[in-house]
Amino acid sequence: RDGNSDIYVLDIAKRKLRRLTRHQAIDTEAAWSPNGRYIVFTSDRTGRPQIHRMSITGGPAELLTHEGRENARASYGPDGNSMVLVTNRGKGYRIGVFYVDSGKVDVLTDGTLDESPTFAPNGAMILYATQRGSQGVLAAVSADGRVKQILKLHQGEVREPAWSSRSP
């Protein structure tokens, strides 16, 4: 609204837009917690992109991640304690799982440009986009990192994978 990247919440029933963050930093990539009480987002308010959490009722933003060059694109797992995110620890952009209660990040992939992670509805698997040569492809990794799979496509590129919340 004012040219700065902040996070807003829209109450659809009341048709009211409420500003949640108000900071000179870039606040972006917001995601809801499963219980609907928090929003996590990426912000460079510490000098580099990191994950922050904020109550939807307002108040100060809490810095959740601090390790690595960058942590971004977080979204909660269905358990409400884990989040999948993109992390850069100096060897490229990789997919990790962040545990809210311990602050620990488990890096699950070893690509250089892994992005757009999303938990399966049951929390067991994570879909993400990665690069093979110059092509964007779909990949999956188990939440514990033990199973990894590139999912073959006959044509097209993958950028922002998403799970369906229900079966056909």
Secondary structure, DSSP 8 states (H G I E B T S, - for coil): --SS---EEEETTTTEEEE----SS-EEEEEE-TTSSEEEEEE-TTSS-EEEEEETT----EE---SSSEEEEEEE-TTSSEEEEEEESSS-EEEEEEETTT--EEE----SB-EEEEE-TTSSEEEEEEEETTEEEEEEEETTS--EEEE--SS---SS----SS--
